[in-house]
Amino acid sequence: MHLNTYVIERDLPGAGDLTDPELHTIATKSNAVLADMAPRVQWVQSYVTADKIYCVYRAVDADAVRDHARCGGFPANVVAEVRSFFDPTTGD
């Protein structure tokens, strides 16, 4: 099964003030939903800013990412497929 990479932008006012126990609760809920959806969706990593959470997922399609958000009760304001990537070594 081929999985594409997606970046999800989640609007969550006050996200930067979430405590470690609150992040643990969110991750636990996400993991439970992912277990039911496997292997269609995989969570790679998330980044918390002041009022948003940005997540990197691998999934069969954007609808699978949206299904995960819906089932978990998470916002998914933007779901964007990654078309390519680059890093500092690209300039070498």
N, CA, C and O atoms as a CHARMM CRD file, in Angstrom:
* protein
*
  368
    1    1 MET  N      0.84600  -1.16800   0.00000 PROA 1      0.00000
    2    1 MET  CA     0.00000   0.00000   0.00000 PROA 1      0.00000
    3    1 MET  C      0.89500   1.23600   0.00000 PROA 1      0.00000
    4    1 MET  O      1.78500   1.37700   0.83900 PROA 1      0.00000
    5    2 HSD  N      0.64300   2.12200  -0.95000 PROA 2      0.00000
    6    2 HSD  CA     1.42900   3.34900  -1.05200 PROA 2      0.00000
    7    2 HSD  C      0.82900   4.43100  -0.15300 PROA 2      0.00000
    8    2 HSD  O     -0.37400   4.68800  -0.19800 PROA 2      0.00000
    9    3 LEU  N      1.67300   5.05700   0.65900 PROA 3      0.00000
   10    3 LEU  CA     1.23200   6.14500   1.52200 PROA 3      0.00000
   11    3 LEU  C      1.87500   7.44400   1.07200 PROA 3      0.00000
   12    3 LEU  O      3.08000   7.49800   0.82200 PROA 3      0.00000
   13    4 ASN  N      1.06800   8.48500   0.97000 PROA 4      0.00000
   14    4 ASN  CA     1.56100   9.82200   0.66200 PROA 4      0.00000
   15    4 ASN  C      1.80000  10.56000   1.97400 PROA 4      0.00000
   16    4 ASN  O      1.29200  10.16300   3.02300 PROA 4      0.00000
   17    5 THR  N      2.57900  11.63400   1.90500 PROA 5      0.00000
   18    5 THR  CA     2.85600  12.44100   3.08900 PROA 5      0.00000
   19    5 THR  C      1.98100  13.68400   3.06000 PROA 5      0.00000
   20    5 THR  O      1.81000  14.31100   2.01400 PROA 5      0.00000
   21    6 TYR  N      1.42700  14.03800   4.22300 PROA 6      0.00000
   22    6 TYR  CA     0.55000  15.19800   4.35000 PROA 6      0.00000
   23    6 TYR  C      0.99400  16.05100   5.52800 PROA 6      0.00000
   24    6 TYR  O      1.48500  15.54100   6.53500 PROA 6      0.00000
   25    7 VAL  N      0.81000  17.35500   5.38200 PROA 7      0.00000
   26    7 VAL  CA     0.98100  18.28800   6.48800 PROA 7      0.00000
   27    7 VAL  C     -0.41600  18.79000   6.84900 PROA 7      0.00000
   28    7 VAL  O     -1.16500  19.25400   5.99000 PROA 7      0.00000
   29    8 ILE  N     -0.74700  18.69000   8.11700 PROA 8      0.00000
   30    8 ILE  CA    -2.06200  19.10800   8.59500 PROA 8      0.00000
   31    8 ILE  C     -1.88700  20.32500   9.48100 PROA 8      0.00000
   32    8 ILE  O     -1.05500  20.33200  10.38900 PROA 8      0.00000
   33    9 GLU  N     -2.67000  21.34700   9.21400 PROA 9      0.00000
   34    9 GLU  CA    -2.67900  22.54300  10.05100 PROA 9      0.00000
   35    9 GLU  C     -3.95100  22.50500  10.88600 PROA 9      0.00000
   36    9 GLU  O     -5.06100  22.45600  10.35600 PROA 9      0.00000
   37   10 ARG  N     -3.76700  22.52900  12.19200 PROA 10     0.00000
   38   10 ARG  CA    -4.89400  22.46800  13.11600 PROA 10     0.00000
   39   10 ARG  C     -4.96200  23.78600  13.89000 PROA 10     0.00000
   40   10 ARG  O     -4.05900  24.08800  14.67000 PROA 10     0.00000
   41   11 ASP  N     -6.01300  24.56500  13.68400 PROA 11     0.00000
   42   11 ASP  CA    -6.21200  25.78600  14.45500 PROA 11     0.00000
   43   11 ASP  C     -6.66000  25.40400  15.85300 PROA 11     0.00000
   44   11 ASP  O     -7.70000  24.76900  16.02500 PROA 11     0.00000
   45   12 LEU  N     -5.88600  25.78600  16.84300 PROA 12     0.00000
   46   12 LEU  CA    -6.20200  25.46500  18.22600 PROA 12     0.00000
   47   12 LEU  C     -5.70900  26.60700  19.11600 PROA 12     0.00000
   48   12 LEU  O     -4.58800  26.55800  19.62400 PROA 12     0.00000
   49   13 PRO  N     -6.54500  27.63800  19.30500 PROA 13     0.00000
   50   13 PRO  CA    -6.13000  28.76700  20.13600 PROA 13     0.00000
   51   13 PRO  C     -5.58500  28.29900  21.48300 PROA 13     0.00000
   52   13 PRO  O     -6.20400  27.48200  22.16400 PROA 13     0.00000
   53   14 GLY  N     -4.43100  28.82200  21.85400 PROA 14     0.00000
   54   14 GLY  CA    -3.80400  28.44800  23.11700 PROA 14     0.00000
   55   14 GLY  C     -3.02400  27.15600  23.06900 PROA 14     0.00000
   56   14 GLY  O     -2.61400  26.64500  24.11100 PROA 14     0.00000
   57   15 ALA  N     -2.81100  26.61900  21.89000 PROA 15     0.00000
   58   15 ALA  CA    -2.09900  25.33200  21.77300 PROA 15     0.00000
   59   15 ALA  C     -0.74300  25.37300  22.47000 PROA 15     0.00000
   60   15 ALA  O     -0.33000  24.38700  23.08000 PROA 15     0.00000
   61   16 GLY  N     -0.05300  26.49700  22.38400 PROA 16     0.00000
   62   16 GLY  CA     1.26800  26.61100  22.99400 PROA 16     0.00000
   63   16 GLY  C      1.24800  26.51100  24.50900 PROA 16     0.00000
   64   16 GLY  O      2.29400  26.32900  25.13300 PROA 16     0.00000
   65   17 ASP  N      0.07200  26.62800  25.10500 PROA 17     0.00000
   66   17 ASP  CA    -0.05400  26.53500  26.55500 PROA 17     0.00000
   67   17 ASP  C     -0.48700  25.14700  27.02300 PROA 17     0.00000
   68   17 ASP  O     -0.67200  24.92900  28.22000 PROA 17     0.00000
   69   18 LEU  N     -0.65200  24.20600  26.09000 PROA 18     0.00000
   70   18 LEU  CA    -1.03300  22.85100  26.48200 PROA 18     0.00000
   71   18 LEU  C      0.04700  22.24700  27.36600 PROA 18     0.00000
   72   18 LEU  O      1.23900  22.38900  27.09100 PROA 18     0.00000
   73   19 THR  N     -0.37100  21.58300  28.41500 PROA 19     0.00000
   74   19 THR  CA     0.56500  20.95400  29.34200 PROA 19     0.00000
   75   19 THR  C      0.97900  19.57500  28.81800 PROA 19     0.00000
   76   19 THR  O      0.35400  19.02900  27.90900 PROA 19     0.00000
   77   20 ASP  N      2.02800  19.03400  29.40000 PROA 20     0.00000
   78   20 ASP  CA     2.44400  17.68300  29.01500 PROA 20     0.00000
   79   20 ASP  C      1.31900  16.66300  29.22600 PROA 20     0.00000
   80   20 ASP  O      1.10900  15.81700  28.35700 PROA 20     0.00000
   81   21 PRO  N      0.58700  16.70900  30.34700 PROA 21     0.00000
   82   21 PRO  CA    -0.53200  15.76500  30.50100 PROA 21     0.00000
   83   21 PRO  C     -1.61300  15.96600  29.44100 PROA 21     0.00000
   84   21 PRO  O     -2.21200  14.99000  28.99000 PROA 21     0.00000
   85   22 GLU  N     -1.87500  17.20000  29.03600 PROA 22     0.00000
   86   22 GLU  CA    -2.87300  17.44600  27.99800 PROA 22     0.00000
   87   22 GLU  C     -2.39600  16.90500  26.65000 PROA 22     0.00000
   88   22 GLU  O     -3.18000  16.31900  25.90400 PROA 22     0.00000
   89   23 LEU  N     -1.11600  17.09800  26.33800 PROA 23     0.00000
   90   23 LEU  CA    -0.55900  16.55000  25.09100 PROA 23     0.00000
   91   23 LEU  C     -0.60700  15.02500  25.12500 PROA 23     0.00000
   92   23 LEU  O     -0.87600  14.38600  24.10800 PROA 23     0.00000
   93   24 HSD  N     -0.34700  14.44700  26.29100 PROA 24     0.00000
   94   24 HSD  CA    -0.42600  12.99500  26.44600 PROA 24     0.00000
   95   24 HSD  C     -1.84200  12.50100  26.14100 PROA 24     0.00000
   96   24 HSD  O     -2.01300  11.49400  25.45400 PROA 24     0.00000
   97   25 THR  N     -2.84600  13.20100  26.64500 PROA 25     0.00000
   98   25 THR  CA    -4.24000  12.82400  26.41300 PROA 25     0.00000
   99   25 THR  C     -4.58500  12.89600  24.93200 PROA 25     0.00000
  100   25 THR  O     -5.24100  12.00400  24.39500 PROA 25     0.00000
  101   26 ILE  N     -4.13800  13.96200  24.27700 PROA 26     0.00000
  102   26 ILE  CA    -4.38600  14.11800  22.83700 PROA 26     0.00000
  103   26 ILE  C     -3.71200  12.99000  22.06300 PROA 26     0.00000
  104   26 ILE  O     -4.32100  12.38800  21.17800 PROA 26     0.00000
  105   27 ALA  N     -2.45300  12.70300  22.39900 PROA 27     0.00000
  106   27 ALA  CA    -1.71400  11.64200  21.70400 PROA 27     0.00000
  107   27 ALA  C     -2.35900  10.28100  21.92600 PROA 27     0.00000
  108   27 ALA  O     -2.43400   9.46900  21.00400 PROA 27     0.00000
  109   28 THR  N     -2.82400  10.02900  23.14400 PROA 28     0.00000
  110   28 THR  CA    -3.47600   8.75600  23.44900 PROA 28     0.00000
  111   28 THR  C     -4.73400   8.58300  22.60400 PROA 28     0.00000
  112   28 THR  O     -4.96700   7.50700  22.05400 PROA 28     0.00000
  113   29 LYS  N     -5.54500   9.63100  22.49600 PROA 29     0.00000
  114   29 LYS  CA    -6.76500   9.58200  21.67800 PROA 29     0.00000
  115   29 LYS  C     -6.40100   9.35100  20.21300 PROA 29     0.00000
  116   29 LYS  O     -7.01000   8.52000  19.54000 PROA 29     0.00000
  117   30 SER  N     -5.40300  10.09500  19.72200 PROA 30     0.00000
  118   30 SER  CA    -4.97200   9.94400  18.33800 PROA 30     0.00000
  119   30 SER  C     -4.51300   8.51600  18.06200 PROA 30     0.00000
  120   30 SER  O     -4.88100   7.92400  17.04800 PROA 30     0.00000
  121   31 ASN  N     -3.70900   7.97000  18.96700 PROA 31     0.00000
  122   31 ASN  CA    -3.20200   6.60500  18.78900 PROA 31     0.00000
  123   31 ASN  C     -4.32300   5.58000  18.75300 PROA 31     0.00000
  124   31 ASN  O     -4.26100   4.61800  17.98800 PROA 31     0.00000
  125   32 ALA  N     -5.34500   5.77900  19.57100 PROA 32     0.00000
  126   32 ALA  CA    -6.47800   4.84100  19.58300 PROA 32     0.00000
  127   32 ALA  C     -7.21400   4.87200  18.24500 PROA 32     0.00000
  128   32 ALA  O     -7.58400   3.82600  17.71100 PROA 32     0.00000
  129   33 VAL  N     -7.42500   6.06700  17.70800 PROA 33     0.00000
  130   33 VAL  CA    -8.09600   6.18900  16.41200 PROA 33     0.00000
  131   33 VAL  C     -7.22100   5.59100  15.31700 PROA 33     0.00000
  132   33 VAL  O     -7.71900   4.89000  14.43600 PROA 33     0.00000
  133   34 LEU  N     -5.91800   5.86500  15.36800 PROA 34     0.00000
  134   34 LEU  CA    -4.99300   5.32100  14.36600 PROA 34     0.00000
  135   34 LEU  C     -4.99200   3.79500  14.38000 PROA 34     0.00000
  136   34 LEU  O     -4.91300   3.16600  13.32500 PROA 34     0.00000
  137   35 ALA  N     -5.07700   3.20500  15.55000 PROA 35     0.00000
  138   35 ALA  CA    -5.08300   1.74300  15.64800 PROA 35     0.00000
  139   35 ALA  C     -6.28000   1.15800  14.91000 PROA 35     0.00000
  140   35 ALA  O     -6.17900   0.10000  14.28900 PROA 35     0.00000
  141   36 ASP  N     -7.41300   1.85100  14.97900 PROA 36     0.00000
  142   36 ASP  CA    -8.61300   1.38000  14.28100 PROA 36     0.00000
  143   36 ASP  C     -8.52100   1.60300  12.77300 PROA 36     0.00000
  144   36 ASP  O     -9.19700   0.92300  12.00100 PROA 36     0.00000
  145   37 MET  N     -7.68700   2.55400  12.35200 PROA 37     0.00000
  146   37 MET  CA    -7.59800   2.91100  10.92700 PROA 37     0.00000
  147   37 MET  C     -6.41100   2.27200  10.21600 PROA 37     0.00000
  148   37 MET  O     -6.30400   2.36100   8.99300 PROA 37     0.00000
  149   38 ALA  N     -5.52900   1.63500  10.96000 PROA 38     0.00000
  150   38 ALA  CA    -4.31800   1.06900  10.37200 PROA 38     0.00000
  151   38 ALA  C     -4.68000   0.08400   9.26000 PROA 38     0.00000
  152   38 ALA  O     -5.68300  -0.62000   9.37400 PROA 38     0.00000
  153   39 PRO  N     -3.90800   0.02100   8.21400 PROA 39     0.00000
  154   39 PRO  CA    -2.68000   0.75800   7.93200 PROA 39     0.00000
  155   39 PRO  C     -2.89300   2.00200   7.05700 PROA 39     0.00000
  156   39 PRO  O     -1.94000   2.49500   6.45400 PROA 39     0.00000
  157   40 ARG  N     -4.12100   2.51100   6.97800 PROA 40     0.00000
  158   40 ARG  CA    -4.43400   3.63200   6.07500 PROA 40     0.00000
  159   40 ARG  C     -3.77400   4.94100   6.46400 PROA 40     0.00000
  160   40 ARG  O     -3.51200   5.77800   5.60000 PROA 40     0.00000
  161   41 VAL  N     -3.49500   5.13900   7.76900 PROA 41     0.00000
  162   41 VAL  CA    -2.97700   6.41200   8.26200 PROA 41     0.00000
  163   41 VAL  C     -1.89700   6.15000   9.30200 PROA 41     0.00000
  164   41 VAL  O     -2.03300   5.26300  10.14500 PROA 41     0.00000
  165   42 GLN  N     -0.81400   6.93900   9.23400 PROA 42     0.00000
  166   42 GLN  CA     0.25700   6.88800  10.22800 PROA 42     0.00000
  167   42 GLN  C      0.58800   8.31000  10.65100 PROA 42     0.00000
  168   42 GLN  O      0.67800   9.20700   9.81300 PROA 42     0.00000
  169   43 TRP  N      0.76600   8.51100  11.92000 PROA 43     0.00000
  170   43 TRP  CA     1.16800   9.80600  12.46300 PROA 43     0.00000
  171   43 TRP  C      2.68200   9.80700  12.56500 PROA 43     0.00000
  172   43 TRP  O      3.25800   8.90200  13.16800 PROA 43     0.00000
  173   44 VAL  N      3.33600  10.80700  11.98800 PROA 44     0.00000
  174   44 VAL  CA     4.79700  10.88800  12.01500 PROA 44     0.00000
  175   44 VAL  C      5.26300  11.78900  13.15400 PROA 44     0.00000
  176   44 VAL  O      6.06300  11.36700  13.98900 PROA 44     0.00000
  177   45 GLN  N      4.76700  13.02700  13.19600 PROA 45     0.00000
  178   45 GLN  CA     5.23600  13.98000  14.19700 PROA 45     0.00000
  179   45 GLN  C      4.33000  15.20000  14.19400 PROA 45     0.00000
  180   45 GLN  O      3.65400  15.48500  13.20600 PROA 45     0.00000
  181   46 SER  N      4.32400  15.91900  15.31800 PROA 46     0.00000
  182   46 SER  CA     3.55000  17.15200  15.41300 PROA 46     0.00000
  183   46 SER  C      4.39800  18.25700  16.02100 PROA 46     0.00000
  184   46 SER  O      5.31200  18.00400  16.80600 PROA 46     0.00000
  185   47 TYR  N      4.07400  19.49100  15.63900 PROA 47     0.00000
  186   47 TYR  CA     4.76800  20.68000  16.10500 PROA 47     0.00000
  187   47 TYR  C      3.72400  21.63300  16.67000 PROA 47     0.00000
  188   47 TYR  O      2.73000  21.93500  16.00900 PROA 47     0.00000
  189   48 VAL  N      3.94800  22.10500  17.88900 PROA 48     0.00000
  190   48 VAL  CA     3.00200  22.99200  18.56100 PROA 48     0.00000
  191   48 VAL  C      3.53000  24.41700  18.51100 PROA 48     0.00000
  192   48 VAL  O      4.66800  24.68300  18.90000 PROA 48     0.00000
  193   49 THR  N      2.68800  25.33900  18.02400 PROA 49     0.00000
  194   49 THR  CA     3.00500  26.76300  18.05500 PROA 49     0.00000
  195   49 THR  C      1.98900  27.43500  18.97200 PROA 49     0.00000
  196   49 THR  O      1.19900  26.75500  19.62700 PROA 49     0.00000
  197   50 ALA  N      2.00400  28.74200  19.02000 PROA 50     0.00000
  198   50 ALA  CA     1.14200  29.46600  19.95200 PROA 50     0.00000
  199   50 ALA  C     -0.33000  29.08600  19.80200 PROA 50     0.00000
  200   50 ALA  O     -1.00000  28.80300  20.79600 PROA 50     0.00000
  201   51 ASP  N     -0.83500  29.07600  18.57400 PROA 51     0.00000
  202   51 ASP  CA    -2.26300  28.85900  18.35100 PROA 51     0.00000
  203   51 ASP  C     -2.57300  27.80500  17.29600 PROA 51     0.00000
  204   51 ASP  O     -3.69500  27.73700  16.79400 PROA 51     0.00000
  205   52 LYS  N     -1.58700  26.98700  16.96100 PROA 52     0.00000
  206   52 LYS  CA    -1.79700  25.94400  15.95300 PROA 52     0.00000
  207   52 LYS  C     -0.95800  24.72500  16.29500 PROA 52     0.00000
  208   52 LYS  O      0.03000  24.80100  17.02500 PROA 52     0.00000
  209   53 ILE  N     -1.38200  23.61100  15.74600 PROA 53     0.00000
  210   53 ILE  CA    -0.56300  22.40200  15.76600 PROA 53     0.00000
  211   53 ILE  C     -0.40900  21.96300  14.31900 PROA 53     0.00000
  212   53 ILE  O     -1.39000  21.84600  13.58500 PROA 53     0.00000
  213   54 TYR  N      0.82800  21.72400  13.92200 PROA 54     0.00000
  214   54 TYR  CA     1.13700  21.24100  12.57500 PROA 54     0.00000
  215   54 TYR  C      1.56800  19.78700  12.70700 PROA 54     0.00000
  216   54 TYR  O      2.46100  19.46000  13.48900 PROA 54     0.00000
  217   55 CYS  N      0.92700  18.92300  11.93600 PROA 55     0.00000
  218   55 CYS  CA     1.20900  17.49400  12.02500 PROA 55     0.00000
  219   55 CYS  C      1.67100  16.96600  10.67000 PROA 55     0.00000
  220   55 CYS  O      1.22800  17.43100   9.61900 PROA 55     0.00000
  221   56 VAL  N      2.55600  15.99900  10.71600 PROA 56     0.00000
  222   56 VAL  CA     2.98100  15.28200   9.51900 PROA 56     0.00000
  223   56 VAL  C      2.40500  13.87600   9.62300 PROA 56     0.00000
  224   56 VAL  O      2.60900  13.17000  10.61100 PROA 56     0.00000
  225   57 TYR  N      1.68900  13.49500   8.58600 PROA 57     0.00000
  226   57 TYR  CA     1.05400  12.17700   8.52300 PROA 57     0.00000
  227   57 TYR  C      1.42900  11.50500   7.21900 PROA 57     0.00000
  228   57 TYR  O      1.76400  12.16500   6.23500 PROA 57     0.00000
  229   58 ARG  N      1.36800  10.17800   7.22300 PROA 58     0.00000
  230   58 ARG  CA     1.45400   9.38900   5.99600 PROA 58     0.00000
  231   58 ARG  C      0.10800   8.69200   5.88900 PROA 58     0.00000
  232   58 ARG  O     -0.38200   8.10600   6.85400 PROA 58     0.00000
  233   59 ALA  N     -0.48700   8.76400   4.69700 PROA 59     0.00000
  234   59 ALA  CA    -1.82100   8.19800   4.52500 PROA 59     0.00000
  235   59 ALA  C     -2.07600   7.83700   3.07200 PROA 59     0.00000
  236   59 ALA  O     -1.38600   8.30000   2.16400 PROA 59     0.00000
  237   60 VAL  N     -3.08400   6.99800   2.87700 PROA 60     0.00000
  238   60 VAL  CA    -3.43400   6.58500   1.51800 PROA 60     0.00000
  239   60 VAL  C     -3.98900   7.75600   0.71800 PROA 60     0.00000
  240   60 VAL  O     -3.79300   7.83400  -0.49500 PROA 60     0.00000
  241   61 ASP  N     -4.68400   8.66900   1.39900 PROA 61     0.00000
  242   61 ASP  CA    -5.21000   9.85900   0.73400 PROA 61     0.00000
  243   61 ASP  C     -5.63000  10.88200   1.78500 PROA 61     0.00000
  244   61 ASP  O     -5.64200  10.59100   2.98100 PROA 61     0.00000
  245   62 ALA  N     -5.97100  12.07700   1.32600 PROA 62     0.00000
  246   62 ALA  CA    -6.35100  13.15700   2.24100 PROA 62     0.00000
  247   62 ALA  C     -7.62100  12.82200   3.00600 PROA 62     0.00000
  248   62 ALA  O     -7.78100  13.24700   4.15000 PROA 62     0.00000
  249   63 ASP  N     -8.52400  12.06900   2.39500 PROA 63     0.00000
  250   63 ASP  CA    -9.75600  11.69700   3.08900 PROA 63     0.00000
  251   63 ASP  C     -9.47500  10.84500   4.32400 PROA 63     0.00000
  252   63 ASP  O    -10.18200  10.96000   5.32500 PROA 63     0.00000
  253   64 ALA  N     -8.46500  10.00600   4.26700 PROA 64     0.00000
  254   64 ALA  CA    -8.10400   9.19400   5.42900 PROA 64     0.00000
  255   64 ALA  C     -7.61900  10.09200   6.56900 PROA 64     0.00000
  256   64 ALA  O     -7.92000   9.83600   7.73400 PROA 64     0.00000
  257   65 VAL  N     -6.87400  11.13300   6.23300 PROA 65     0.00000
  258   65 VAL  CA    -6.41400  12.08800   7.24500 PROA 65     0.00000
  259   65 VAL  C     -7.61500  12.80500   7.86200 PROA 65     0.00000
  260   65 VAL  O     -7.69100  12.96900   9.07900 PROA 65     0.00000
  261   66 ARG  N     -8.53800  13.22300   7.02100 PROA 66     0.00000
  262   66 ARG  CA    -9.74000  13.90200   7.51800 PROA 66     0.00000
  263   66 ARG  C    -10.60500  12.96800   8.37500 PROA 66     0.00000
  264   66 ARG  O    -11.19300  13.40100   9.36600 PROA 66     0.00000
  265   67 ASP  N    -10.68000  11.68600   7.99000 PROA 67     0.00000
  266   67 ASP  CA   -11.42600  10.70500   8.78800 PROA 67     0.00000
  267   67 ASP  C    -10.80800  10.58300  10.18200 PROA 67     0.00000
  268   67 ASP  O    -11.52500  10.52300  11.18100 PROA 67     0.00000
  269   68 HSD  N     -9.47800  10.54700  10.24200 PROA 68     0.00000
  270   68 HSD  CA    -8.79500  10.46700  11.53100 PROA 68     0.00000
  271   68 HSD  C     -9.16000  11.66900  12.39100 PROA 68     0.00000
  272   68 HSD  O     -9.46800  11.51900  13.57400 PROA 68     0.00000
  273   69 ALA  N     -9.12900  12.85900  11.80200 PROA 69     0.00000
  274   69 ALA  CA    -9.46600  14.07600  12.54900 PROA 69     0.00000
  275   69 ALA  C    -10.90600  14.03300  13.05200 PROA 69     0.00000
  276   69 ALA  O    -11.18400  14.37300  14.20200 PROA 69     0.00000
  277   70 ARG  N    -11.80600  13.61700  12.18800 PROA 70     0.00000
  278   70 ARG  CA   -13.22400  13.55600  12.55700 PROA 70     0.00000
  279   70 ARG  C    -13.44700  12.55600  13.69100 PROA 70     0.00000
  280   70 ARG  O    -14.12200  12.86400  14.67300 PROA 70     0.00000
  281   71 CYS  N    -12.88200  11.36800  13.55200 PROA 71     0.00000
  282   71 CYS  CA   -13.07000  10.33000  14.56800 PROA 71     0.00000
  283   71 CYS  C    -12.41600  10.70900  15.90000 PROA 71     0.00000
  284   71 CYS  O    -12.90000  10.32500  16.96400 PROA 71     0.00000
  285   72 GLY  N    -11.33200  11.45100  15.83900 PROA 72     0.00000
  286   72 GLY  CA   -10.63700  11.85400  17.05800 PROA 72     0.00000
  287   72 GLY  C    -11.15700  13.13800  17.66400 PROA 72     0.00000
  288   72 GLY  O    -10.81900  13.48000  18.79700 PROA 72     0.00000
  289   73 GLY  N    -11.98700  13.85700  16.90400 PROA 73     0.00000
  290   73 GLY  CA   -12.48500  15.13300  17.38500 PROA 73     0.00000
  291   73 GLY  C    -11.45700  16.23500  17.29100 PROA 73     0.00000
  292   73 GLY  O    -11.49300  17.19600  18.05900 PROA 73     0.00000
  293   74 PHE  N    -10.52500  16.09600  16.33700 PROA 74     0.00000
  294   74 PHE  CA    -9.46300  17.07700  16.15100 PROA 74     0.00000
  295   74 PHE  C     -9.78800  17.98200  14.97500 PROA 74     0.00000
  296   74 PHE  O    -10.37500  17.52500  13.99400 PROA 74     0.00000
  297   75 PRO  N     -9.41800  19.26600  15.05400 PROA 75     0.00000
  298   75 PRO  CA    -9.56900  20.10600  13.86300 PROA 75     0.00000
  299   75 PRO  C     -8.54500  19.69300  12.81100 PROA 75     0.00000
  300   75 PRO  O     -7.45200  19.23400  13.14000 PROA 75     0.00000
  301   76 ALA  N     -8.90500  19.85900  11.56500 PROA 76     0.00000
  302   76 ALA  CA    -7.97200  19.65200  10.44100 PROA 76     0.00000
  303   76 ALA  C     -8.31500  20.73700   9.42800 PROA 76     0.00000
  304   76 ALA  O     -8.94000  20.47900   8.40000 PROA 76     0.00000
  305   77 ASN  N     -7.88700  21.96200   9.74700 PROA 77     0.00000
  306   77 ASN  CA    -8.27000  23.11600   8.94800 PROA 77     0.00000
  307   77 ASN  C     -7.66700  23.09300   7.55700 PROA 77     0.00000
  308   77 ASN  O     -8.29800  23.52300   6.59200 PROA 77     0.00000
  309   78 VAL  N     -6.44500  22.59100   7.45500 PROA 78     0.00000
  310   78 VAL  CA    -5.78400  22.45300   6.16100 PROA 78     0.00000
  311   78 VAL  C     -5.12100  21.08400   6.11600 PROA 78     0.00000
  312   78 VAL  O     -4.40200  20.70400   7.04000 PROA 78     0.00000
  313   79 VAL  N     -5.36600  20.35000   5.04400 PROA 79     0.00000
  314   79 VAL  CA    -4.69000  19.07300   4.79400 PROA 79     0.00000
  315   79 VAL  C     -4.01100  19.22200   3.44200 PROA 79     0.00000
  316   79 VAL  O     -4.68100  19.27000   2.41100 PROA 79     0.00000
  317   80 ALA  N     -2.68600  19.29600   3.44100 PROA 80     0.00000
  318   80 ALA  CA    -1.93300  19.54100   2.21300 PROA 80     0.00000
  319   80 ALA  C     -0.99100  18.37800   1.92600 PROA 80     0.00000
  320   80 ALA  O     -0.21100  17.97200   2.78800 PROA 80     0.00000
  321   81 GLU  N     -1.06900  17.84800   0.71100 PROA 81     0.00000
  322   81 GLU  CA    -0.16500  16.77400   0.31400 PROA 81     0.00000
  323   81 GLU  C      1.22000  17.34500   0.02400 PROA 81     0.00000
  324   81 GLU  O      1.35400  18.35900  -0.66100 PROA 81     0.00000
  325   82 VAL  N      2.23600  16.69200   0.54700 PROA 82     0.00000
  326   82 VAL  CA     3.62200  17.08300   0.28900 PROA 82     0.00000
  327   82 VAL  C      4.00100  16.55400  -1.08800 PROA 82     0.00000
  328   82 VAL  O      3.91700  15.35300  -1.34300 PROA 82     0.00000
  329   83 ARG  N      4.41100  17.43800  -1.96000 PROA 83     0.00000
  330   83 ARG  CA     4.78200  17.04100  -3.33100 PROA 83     0.00000
  331   83 ARG  C      6.26700  16.72000  -3.45100 PROA 83     0.00000
  332   83 ARG  O      6.65700  15.85400  -4.23400 PROA 83     0.00000
  333   84 SER  N      7.09100  17.41400  -2.68100 PROA 84     0.00000
  334   84 SER  CA     8.52600  17.14400  -2.64200 PROA 84     0.00000
  335   84 SER  C      9.07300  17.78600  -1.37800 PROA 84     0.00000
  336   84 SER  O      8.34900  18.48300  -0.66700 PROA 84     0.00000
  337   85 PHE  N     10.32400  17.55800  -1.10300 PROA 85     0.00000
  338   85 PHE  CA    10.94600  18.18900   0.05300 PROA 85     0.00000
  339   85 PHE  C     12.39000  18.51300  -0.28500 PROA 85     0.00000
  340   85 PHE  O     12.97200  17.96600  -1.22100 PROA 85     0.00000
  341   86 PHE  N     12.95000  19.41800   0.50300 PROA 86     0.00000
  342   86 PHE  CA    14.36400  19.76000   0.36000 PROA 86     0.00000
  343   86 PHE  C     14.89100  20.19000   1.70800 PROA 86     0.00000
  344   86 PHE  O     14.13000  20.53700   2.61200 PROA 86     0.00000
  345   87 ASP  N     16.20700  20.16300   1.82700 PROA 87     0.00000
  346   87 ASP  CA    16.86100  20.55200   3.06300 PROA 87     0.00000
  347   87 ASP  C     18.19800  21.19800   2.71700 PROA 87     0.00000
  348   87 ASP  O     18.49200  21.37400   1.53500 PROA 87     0.00000
  349   88 PRO  N     19.01500  21.55600   3.69600 PROA 88     0.00000
  350   88 PRO  CA    20.26800  22.22900   3.36900 PROA 88     0.00000
  351   88 PRO  C     21.16800  21.46800   2.41400 PROA 88     0.00000
  352   88 PRO  O     21.92600  22.07600   1.65900 PROA 88     0.00000
  353   89 THR  N     21.09200  20.13100   2.43900 PROA 89     0.00000
  354   89 THR  CA    21.96400  19.36000   1.54500 PROA 89     0.00000
  355   89 THR  C     21.55000  19.49200   0.08200 PROA 89     0.00000
  356   89 THR  O     22.33800  19.18300  -0.81200 PROA 89     0.00000
  357   90 THR  N     20.32600  19.94700  -0.17100 PROA 90     0.00000
  358   90 THR  CA    19.87000  20.14000  -1.54200 PROA 90     0.00000
  359   90 THR  C     20.74000  21.18600  -2.24000 PROA 90     0.00000
  360   90 THR  O     20.92400  21.13100  -3.45600 PROA 90     0.00000
  361   91 GLY  N     21.27400  22.13700  -1.47500 PROA 91     0.00000
  362   91 GLY  CA    22.11200  23.19400  -2.04300 PROA 91     0.00000
  363   91 GLY  C     23.55600  22.80300  -2.24900 PROA 91     0.00000
  364   91 GLY  O     24.33300  23.58500  -2.79700 PROA 91     0.00000
  365   92 ASP  N     23.93900  21.60500  -1.82000 PROA 92     0.00000
  366   92 ASP  CA    25.34300  21.16300  -1.99000 PROA 92     0.00000
  367   92 ASP  C     25.62600  20.73500  -3.40900 PROA 92     0.00000
  368   92 ASP  O     26.74900  20.33800  -3.72200 PROA 92     0.00000
